[in-house]
Amino acid sequence: MANASQRAIWFKRFLVVSVTPIVGFGSRFIRNVILSRSLVPDEFGTAIAISVVISLLGLITDVALDRFVIVDRSASSLAAAHLVAALRGIALSLIFVVFGRMVAVVFTVPQYSLSFAAAGVIPLIDGFGHLWIKQIKRDYVYLPEALARLIASVVAIIALTLAVAILKDHRAILFGFVAESAAYVLASHIFARVPYEIRTNRPALHKAVSFGLPLTLNGIGLATITQLDRILVGSLFGVGTLGLYAILLNISVMPTTLLLSSVSVLAMSYLTSEEQAAEPRPEKYRALVALFSMLGNLYSLFVALTLDWLTPLIFGDAFTINETVHLLIVGIVYFRIQRAGAPTALLLVRSQTGRLAFLNLSAGLGLIIALVLVLVWPRFEAVLLGVLAGDIISYVLAIFASSRRAFTGDGVGITDSAIGGAVLLAIVGALWMEPGITLQARGLVLIVGLSAIGFQCALECYKNVKLRALLFDSQ
């Protein structure tokens, strides 16, 4: 009963924690739908290019202040974090102003240099948010942050809708971002229960910088994974194709981030709970590998069944995809879930963040492969193929690094990964044989996919008692 009660508590926390990423994802998704249906492809692509640059610079300069104020809850550390946040915002703003024209040229839209420079006001506003609503998460108090995000998202959608109606071009996204940042910063100050202070306390400032700077490597890795491919597409094929690429990621890949942001917390708790031993047991890790593999295959099957008709239905007839793109996206979403699944949870539990950052950076090999492929095959599909190759390489390295080194070299989870890969091949193979958007074709893909996943589930449950308990034991 104690275990059941504890699981109920963690499940409630999981639901509350999920609010913020769900609100953030939903807001961005709705705004992209509004823009894609209101602007011509090139204007929409330019708007996406601006958002890519904002996200890229934000990730590269991320010094994890939200995590720092949770770890060190003192007033002096909070004030020092506010100082670092403000300085970071000012620095990013200057980068946008100085390099705005250069970035516009990279995206082949030099006529919109002023728009890229104007985006610098967004990180400037962000730099003055009150971090107290982050700090109180240490005590499982998530409501102020969730409410601030909800208010900011609603304000952003309203501002974007009005701006699109008036301006009818890419500049509408700037108004949406500015409104979102201003609303969030204002809400963070309203909800805070302590004064907003910026102080140059040397010991606290040193702690904040020492905590955050090493994590910039991980930020660069995340930027490589999530943003540099967009820059590659925009610079090689223009902002019109970049718009299509962003749409595909929004409807297929981005939901995996939303899913994993919540599930990964539970995975870490599962690895560290229940056992007396200080180290996670191999059976529990293998159960997670199998679970994430089945989860990835279920989601890949969903993408296989829906992506090619759902994309133009939601975002407009200007955004259609061919069979090759469809197949490649199915593979990409599977390996995105696997890379951020069991291996990442294990490395975090073991505090091996340096190795995790290296593995994230290794996905950047896909961009190098994409560049080489584009020289031989100058098509948008070549970029997707390179990205998929990078995801596969990163996952293979992750599964070997986490299993062989963590569990005395016995290769825990490698066989389970291979089984999951075989099921993915079955799904992709069925879609390749019957790519048409017909009831008969999709029925075949559904039957093959569900049968393969069902066989995988039965086999994994037979092999691993921990997985059977995780899936079916309510005690």
BAPA-848491 format. One line per field, with one value per residue (C-alpha): x, y, z; residue in one letter. Coordinates in nm, 2 decimals. Example, Ala and Ser with C-alpha at 12.3 -4.5 7.8 and 13.67 -1.06 7.14 Angstrom:
<rs>
px: 1.23/1.37
py: -0.45/-0.11
pz: 0.78/0.71
aa: A/S
</rs>
This chain:
<rs>
px: 0.00/0.29/0.42/0.08/0.04/0.39/0.32/0.00/0.19/0.45/0.17/0.01/0.34/0.39/0.06/0.14/0.49/0.34/0.13/0.42/0.56/0.21/0.11/0.44/0.41/0.04/0.10/0.38/0.18/-0.12/0.09/0.25/-0.09/-0.20/0.11/0.11/-0.25/-0.21/0.12/0.27/0.54/0.84/0.70/0.62/0.97/1.12/0.92/1.04/1.40/1.37/1.23/1.52/1.78/1.61/1.61/1.96/2.12/1.91/2.03/2.40/2.41/2.19/2.37/2.09/1.99/1.65/1.83/2.09/1.83/1.66/1.99/2.09/1.78/1.95/1.85/2.20/2.21/1.87/2.00/2.32/2.11/1.91/2.23/2.36/2.02/2.01/2.37/2.29/1.98/2.17/2.45/2.21/2.03/2.36/2.44/2.11/2.17/2.53/2.49/2.13/2.22/2.47/2.21/1.95/2.20/2.26/1.89/1.89/1.66/1.90/1.61/1.47/1.79/1.60/1.36/1.64/1.80/1.47/1.44/1.71/1.44/1.30/1.60/1.65/1.30/1.35/1.66/1.46/1.21/1.18/1.34/1.16/0.89/1.16/1.33/1.01/1.00/1.24/0.94/0.72/0.54/0.48/0.16/0.31/0.54/0.25/0.02/0.28/0.34/-0.03/-0.09/0.21/0.09/-0.26/-0.13/0.12/-0.16/-0.38/-0.09/0.01/-0.34/-0.38/-0.04/-0.10/-0.43/-0.27/0.08/0.02/0.39/0.67/0.69/0.38/0.60/0.81/0.50/0.39/0.73/0.76/0.41/0.49/0.81/0.66/0.36/0.57/0.82/0.53/0.35/0.67/0.70/0.33/0.34/0.68/0.66/1.01/1.15/1.33/1.70/2.01/2.32/2.69/2.76/3.09/3.07/2.71/2.79/3.09/2.87/2.61/2.87/3.05/2.73/2.61/2.91/3.00/2.64/2.68/2.85/2.52/2.34/2.56/2.48/2.11/2.13/2.31/2.03/1.74/1.83/2.13/1.95/1.70/1.98/2.12/1.78/1.72/2.06/2.06/1.70/1.55/1.30/1.01/1.15/1.25/0.88/0.79/1.07/0.95/0.59/0.71/0.90/0.61/0.36/0.59/0.92/0.82/0.55/0.83/1.00/0.67/0.63/0.98/1.00/0.75/0.82/1.19/1.13/0.94/1.21/1.48/1.25/1.20/1.57/1.64/1.33/1.26/1.60/1.83/2.14/2.30/2.31/2.02/1.97/2.02/1.67/1.52/1.73/1.65/1.28/1.31/1.50/1.21/0.95/1.09/1.13/0.77/0.66/0.88/0.73/0.38/0.44/0.63/0.33/0.10/0.33/0.33/-0.05/-0.12/0.17/0.11/-0.26/-0.26/0.01/-0.19/-0.51/-0.38/-0.13/-0.28/-0.25/0.09/0.25/0.25/0.52/0.63/0.68/1.06/1.02/0.74/0.96/1.25/1.04/0.91/1.26/1.37/1.09/1.17/1.54/1.47/1.26/1.53/1.82/1.64/1.49/1.66/2.03/1.98/1.79/2.06/2.34/2.16/2.10/2.47/2.55/2.75/2.64/2.97/2.92/2.56/2.67/2.92/2.65/2.42/2.70/2.76/2.42/2.59/2.76/2.43/2.47/2.82/2.67/2.38/2.63/2.81/2.48/2.36/2.67/2.58/2.20/2.09/1.75/1.57/1.55/1.93/1.92/1.66/1.87/2.17/1.97/1.84/2.20/2.31/2.03/2.11/2.48/2.41/2.17/2.41/2.68/2.44/2.31/2.67/2.80/2.51/2.49/2.84/3.01/2.73/2.68/3.02/3.04/2.75/2.57/2.24/1.97/2.15/1.94/1.62/1.73/1.78/1.43/1.28/1.48/1.34/0.98/1.05/1.18/0.85/0.65/0.87/0.86/0.48/0.46/0.71/0.51/0.18/0.24/-0.10/-0.35/-0.62/-0.81/-0.67/-0.31/-0.33/-0.51/-0.22/0.03/-0.18/-0.21/0.16/0.26/0.03/0.12/0.49/0.46/0.24/0.50/0.77/0.57/0.50/0.87/1.00/0.75/0.85/1.22/1.20/0.99/1.06/0.89/0.59/0.56/0.60/0.32/0.08/0.14/-0.05/0.10
py: 0.00/0.23/0.18/0.25/0.57/0.69/0.62/0.83/1.12/1.10/1.07/1.39/1.57/1.44/1.59/1.93/1.93/1.85/2.17/2.40/2.21/2.13/2.50/2.60/2.34/2.42/2.79/2.75/2.50/2.73/3.02/2.83/2.72/3.08/3.20/2.91/2.97/3.35/3.41/3.30/3.03/3.27/3.50/3.21/3.07/3.40/3.41/3.05/3.17/3.44/3.19/2.95/3.22/3.31/2.95/2.88/3.17/3.09/2.73/2.81/3.07/2.87/2.88/2.68/2.96/2.79/2.48/2.68/2.86/2.53/2.38/2.69/2.85/3.14/3.50/3.60/3.33/3.44/3.80/3.68/3.47/3.78/3.97/3.69/3.67/4.04/4.05/3.75/3.93/4.25/4.05/3.85/4.17/4.32/4.01/4.04/4.40/4.36/4.03/4.08/4.15/3.86/3.62/3.74/3.68/3.32/3.26/3.43/3.71/4.01/4.25/4.16/4.24/4.49/4.22/3.99/4.28/4.38/4.03/4.14/4.30/3.96/3.82/4.17/4.15/3.78/3.88/4.06/3.79/3.70/3.36/3.30/3.11/2.88/2.85/2.73/2.42/2.28/2.24/2.09/2.42/2.44/2.65/3.00/2.90/2.72/3.02/3.26/3.04/3.01/3.38/3.45/3.20/3.34/3.69/3.58/3.41/3.72/3.96/3.74/3.71/4.09/4.15/3.90/4.07/4.42/4.35/4.04/3.95/3.78/4.07/3.93/3.67/3.94/4.09/3.75/3.68/4.03/4.00/3.65/3.77/4.08/3.90/3.62/3.86/4.08/3.77/3.63/3.96/3.96/3.60/3.64/3.66/3.81/4.13/4.14/4.21/4.23/4.22/4.16/3.93/3.78/3.43/3.38/3.52/3.28/2.99/3.08/3.11/2.80/2.60/2.72/2.75/2.38/2.32/2.55/2.25/2.06/2.37/2.37/2.00/2.06/2.35/2.12/1.87/2.10/2.41/2.38/2.15/2.43/2.68/2.42/2.38/2.76/2.85/2.57/2.56/2.90/3.01/2.85/2.50/2.60/2.67/2.32/2.16/2.35/2.23/1.87/1.90/2.08/1.81/1.50/1.56/1.83/1.62/1.37/1.65/1.72/1.35/1.30/1.61/1.44/1.06/1.10/1.23/0.91/0.70/0.85/0.79/0.43/0.36/0.50/0.39/0.07/-0.09/-0.09/-0.09/0.25/0.15/0.08/-0.29/-0.42/-0.56/-0.22/-0.05/-0.32/-0.28/0.09/0.03/-0.20/0.04/0.34/0.12/0.02/0.38/0.49/0.23/0.32/0.69/0.60/0.40/0.70/0.92/0.66/0.66/1.03/1.26/1.30/1.39/1.56/1.81/1.99/1.95/2.15/2.39/2.43/2.29/2.47/2.21/1.86/1.59/1.31/0.94/0.96/1.25/1.06/0.75/0.95/1.13/0.80/0.69/1.03/1.04/0.68/0.75/1.09/0.91/0.64/0.88/1.08/0.77/0.50/0.58/0.95/0.86/0.62/0.87/1.14/0.91/0.83/1.21/1.14/1.47/1.52/1.19/1.29/1.62/1.44/1.20/1.50/1.66/1.34/1.39/1.68/1.42/1.40/1.76/1.68/1.37/1.59/1.84/1.56/1.41/1.74/1.78/1.45/1.47/1.83/1.76/1.84/1.47/1.45/1.67/1.45/1.14/1.30/1.40/1.04/0.91/1.14/1.03/0.66/0.72/0.91/0.64/0.35/0.54/0.61/0.25/0.11/0.38/0.34/-0.04/-0.18/0.07/0.09/-0.29/-0.45/-0.49/-0.73/-0.52/-0.48/-0.35/-0.39/-0.69/-0.51/-0.21/-0.45/-0.59/-0.24/-0.16/-0.47/-0.36/-0.01/-0.17/-0.36/-0.04/0.15/-0.15/-0.17/0.21/0.18/-0.10/0.08/0.46/0.56/0.76/0.50/0.30/-0.03/0.09/0.25/-0.06/-0.28/-0.05/-0.05/-0.43/-0.49/-0.22/-0.33/-0.70/-0.63/-0.41/-0.67/-0.94/-0.71/-0.65/-1.02/-1.11/-0.84/-0.92/-1.29/-1.20/-0.94/-0.97/-0.61/-0.50/-0.72/-0.56/-0.21/-0.27/-0.49/-0.49/-0.22/-0.29
pz: 0.00/0.08/-0.27/-0.42/-0.22/-0.31/-0.68/-0.65/-0.51/-0.79/-1.05/-0.92/-0.93/-1.28/-1.39/-1.24/-1.38/-1.72/-1.73/-1.82/-2.12/-2.24/-2.23/-2.40/-2.67/-2.73/-2.76/-3.01/-3.21/-3.23/-3.33/-3.61/-3.74/-3.74/-3.92/-4.18/-4.27/-4.29/-4.46/-4.79/-4.75/-4.78/-4.52/-4.29/-4.34/-4.25/-3.93/-3.85/-3.92/-3.66/-3.40/-3.49/-3.41/-3.09/-2.98/-3.09/-2.91/-2.60/-2.59/-2.65/-2.37/-2.13/-1.79/-1.61/-1.37/-1.31/-1.18/-0.98/-0.77/-0.69/-0.58/-0.38/-0.23/-0.05/-0.10/-0.21/-0.47/-0.60/-0.63/-0.80/-1.05/-1.13/-1.21/-1.44/-1.61/-1.67/-1.81/-2.03/-2.17/-2.25/-2.42/-2.63/-2.73/-2.85/-3.05/-3.23/-3.32/-3.43/-3.63/-3.75/-4.11/-4.12/-4.00/-4.25/-4.53/-4.40/-4.44/-4.79/-4.68/-4.64/-4.70/-4.36/-4.16/-3.94/-3.83/-3.71/-3.53/-3.37/-3.22/-2.97/-2.75/-2.66/-2.46/-2.31/-2.16/-2.06/-1.86/-1.60/-1.49/-1.12/-1.06/-0.73/-0.92/-1.04/-0.69/-0.51/-0.74/-0.48/-0.25/-0.52/-0.57/-0.95/-0.97/-1.00/-1.29/-1.46/-1.43/-1.55/-1.86/-1.92/-1.90/-2.13/-2.39/-2.40/-2.44/-2.71/-2.92/-2.89/-2.99/-3.28/-3.42/-3.41/-3.56/-3.85/-3.93/-3.93/-4.08/-4.28/-4.29/-4.08/-3.84/-3.66/-3.49/-3.32/-3.16/-3.04/-2.88/-2.73/-2.58/-2.44/-2.28/-2.13/-1.99/-1.84/-1.68/-1.54/-1.40/-1.24/-1.04/-0.95/-0.82/-0.64/-0.26/-0.21/-0.34/-0.68/-0.61/-0.82/-0.61/-0.68/-0.40/-0.51/-0.35/-0.47/-0.81/-0.84/-0.74/-1.00/-1.28/-1.17/-1.17/-1.51/-1.73/-1.76/-1.87/-2.17/-2.34/-2.30/-2.43/-2.74/-2.78/-2.76/-3.00/-3.24/-3.22/-3.23/-3.43/-3.65/-3.89/-3.95/-4.03/-4.28/-4.45/-4.46/-4.59/-4.86/-4.97/-4.87/-4.61/-4.80/-4.75/-4.39/-4.33/-4.44/-4.23/-3.92/-3.98/-4.01/-3.68/-3.51/-3.59/-3.55/-3.36/-3.11/-2.94/-2.85/-2.65/-2.47/-2.39/-2.28/-2.06/-1.83/-1.87/-1.82/-1.46/-1.39/-1.55/-1.32/-1.01/-1.12/-1.15/-0.80/-0.61/-0.42/-0.42/-0.12/-0.34/-0.44/-0.80/-1.04/-1.11/-1.47/-1.49/-1.42/-1.68/-1.93/-1.85/-1.93/-2.26/-2.37/-2.24/-2.43/-2.74/-2.74/-2.67/-2.96/-3.19/-3.10/-3.17/-3.49/-3.60/-3.53/-3.74/-4.02/-4.03/-4.01/-4.10/-4.48/-4.45/-4.12/-4.21/-4.49/-4.30/-4.00/-4.16/-4.51/-4.86/-4.92/-4.69/-4.84/-4.81/-5.04/-4.95/-4.88/-4.64/-4.46/-4.42/-4.29/-4.03/-3.90/-3.83/-3.68/-3.42/-3.31/-3.25/-3.08/-2.82/-2.78/-2.73/-2.46/-2.30/-2.09/-2.16/-2.07/-1.75/-1.64/-1.71/-1.52/-1.22/-1.22/-1.25/-1.57/-1.73/-1.91/-2.10/-2.17/-2.31/-2.54/-2.66/-2.74/-2.93/-3.13/-3.30/-3.47/-3.69/-3.87/-3.99/-4.14/-4.31/-4.44/-4.59/-4.77/-4.90/-5.02/-5.24/-5.40/-5.39/-5.36/-5.22/-4.90/-4.83/-4.81/-4.50/-4.33/-4.41/-4.25/-3.94/-3.91/-3.95/-3.67/-3.44/-3.50/-3.43/-3.11/-2.99/-3.06/-2.87/-2.59/-2.55/-2.55/-2.31/-2.07/-2.07/-2.11/-1.87/-1.62/-1.58/-1.59/-1.96/-2.01/-2.27/-2.07/-2.30/-2.63/-2.73/-2.63/-2.85/-3.15/-3.10/-3.10/-3.42/-3.59/-3.51/-3.65/-3.97/-3.99/-3.96/-4.21/-4.45/-4.44/-4.52/-4.80/-4.96/-4.92/-4.91/-5.04/-4.83/-4.85/-4.59/-4.73/-4.73/-4.38/-4.26/-4.36/-4.19/-3.88/-3.87/-3.93/-3.68/-3.40/-3.45/-3.44/-3.13/-2.96/-3.03/-2.89/-2.57/-2.52/-2.58/-2.35/-2.07/-2.10/-2.06/-1.79/-1.47/-1.38/-1.71/-1.63/-1.28/-1.43/-1.69/-1.51/-1.13/-0.95/-0.62
aa: M/A/N/A/S/Q/R/A/I/W/F/K/R/F/L/V/V/S/V/T/P/I/V/G/F/G/S/R/F/I/R/N/V/I/L/S/R/S/L/V/P/D/E/F/G/T/A/I/A/I/S/V/V/I/S/L/L/G/L/I/T/D/V/A/L/D/R/F/V/I/V/D/R/S/A/S/S/L/A/A/A/H/L/V/A/A/L/R/G/I/A/L/S/L/I/F/V/V/F/G/R/M/V/A/V/V/F/T/V/P/Q/Y/S/L/S/F/A/A/A/G/V/I/P/L/I/D/G/F/G/H/L/W/I/K/Q/I/K/R/D/Y/V/Y/L/P/E/A/L/A/R/L/I/A/S/V/V/A/I/I/A/L/T/L/A/V/A/I/L/K/D/H/R/A/I/L/F/G/F/V/A/E/S/A/A/Y/V/L/A/S/H/I/F/A/R/V/P/Y/E/I/R/T/N/R/P/A/L/H/K/A/V/S/F/G/L/P/L/T/L/N/G/I/G/L/A/T/I/T/Q/L/D/R/I/L/V/G/S/L/F/G/V/G/T/L/G/L/Y/A/I/L/L/N/I/S/V/M/P/T/T/L/L/L/S/S/V/S/V/L/A/M/S/Y/L/T/S/E/E/Q/A/A/E/P/R/P/E/K/Y/R/A/L/V/A/L/F/S/M/L/G/N/L/Y/S/L/F/V/A/L/T/L/D/W/L/T/P/L/I/F/G/D/A/F/T/I/N/E/T/V/H/L/L/I/V/G/I/V/Y/F/R/I/Q/R/A/G/A/P/T/A/L/L/L/V/R/S/Q/T/G/R/L/A/F/L/N/L/S/A/G/L/G/L/I/I/A/L/V/L/V/L/V/W/P/R/F/E/A/V/L/L/G/V/L/A/G/D/I/I/S/Y/V/L/A/I/F/A/S/S/R/R/A/F/T/G/D/G/V/G/I/T/D/S/A/I/G/G/A/V/L/L/A/I/V/G/A/L/W/M/E/P/G/I/T/L/Q/A/R/G/L/V/L/I/V/G/L/S/A/I/G/F/Q/C/A/L/E/C/Y/K/N/V/K/L/R/A/L/L/F/D/S/Q
</rs>
